[in-house]
Amino acid sequence: MRARGKSAGRRSRIGGRAALWAAFLMTLGSIPASSGPPRLRLDPPHAPAPRPSVVGVHTRVTDEADPARIYRTFQMARAMGADWVVEFFPWPYLEPAPGRLDWSHSDLRIFLARREGLRVIARLGMVPAWARPWRAPATYLGPEAVLPFARFAAAFAARYRNQVAALVIWNEPNLYIEWGDRPPDPAFFVAVMRAVYREVKAAAPEVPVLAGGPAPTLEDSPRAMNDLRFLREVYAQGIAAYLDGWAMHPYGFGNPPEEPPDPGRLNFRRVELMRALMRAYGDDRPIYITEAGWNEAPEYDHGLPPEVRADYTVRAYEYARRNWPWCPVVAMWALRYPWREDPILEGYAFLDLDFRPRPTYEAVRRYTQALREADERGAPSRPTPGAP
């Protein structure tokens, strides 16, 4: 997640540190793809919840090279009460050369997440150096790379067809920085979704394919397109034929989660405007919230005291649970970073680098425990919806 032209951003770009990248690749070569992690003591497995709550979190272990830390991350997600996790699987990491697929690190992550009873939503994106022009950024997906990317997505879906809950294709395509430092192009994004959807459905038709939703922004410029305008334009271009749902990012921007939606404001319930636009085009498919949240960094324009952030986070889960039957999951950004980050980016973390829980983590843990206790008493897990 990135800031929308006002202050520092929400997350760093994946793969920006050469030393970590080299260490990561060396680690990949040491992990066998066909079995559980080596030399890692595993606790008994946990079964997934038969009726999952909406509670999810982005676990952010894409660049974590230590299997023990990956395992602990998923254990902490489960202990918090999450039923879902979102993980990023960059194309360059898995296909470093044409046709040479290395599943070792993705096998490990999915194996450990599922062992903790977590449902994995897999986001696919970025472009390897061999599939983009020289010196182009890793987010540059040109026309010549669309079919190779679609075939990679299909190979991923076929391998993990019974192990992932959904695939998310690309990320925030209404931003210049996520679109290869080019102006957003709704028509080309539809072309990408068309190619990917056809390839994935031919390989693993049961795997849901989600379009990576636009970033929340009011800006309209060559660097960003207003999210509502972007959504309207991709529907006008026929995207509804090439998706099973959306992955949206309704961050709170310091506002209470119950604040009503308004086209001129960025808040958590802005996703209801997205939903209304979908329905105007006859689309009733689900919205998976794969990024959202509030920030506790005092340096951030929208930073909140930790206790307020914790309260807003729990209230957001509860609002979605009670009012959005079309939303199976709210996965907040982000459980933990694998390295020391910019203070503003770290303001979104639920855990410190050393895995110490922050107030938001503890508040969500208490909330999910109360949900489980109510479920055991026979209380309804999804009350009648009260919002569009």
JOFENDA-V714561 format. One record per helix or strand of 2 or more residues. SS is the DSSP state (alpha for helix, beta for strand). FROM is the first residue (numbers start at 1). TO is the last residue. If there is no record, write none. Layout:
((SS;FROM;TO) (SS;FROM;TO))
This chain:
((alpha;18;28) (beta;55;58) (alpha;67;80) (beta;84;90) (alpha;91;94) (alpha;104;115) (beta;119;125) (alpha;129;131) (alpha;143;159) (beta;166;169) (alpha;176;178) (alpha;186;203) (beta;209;215) (alpha;227;236) (alpha;239;242) (beta;245;249) (alpha;270;280) (beta;286;289) (alpha;306;323) (beta;330;332) (alpha;343;346) (alpha;359;376))
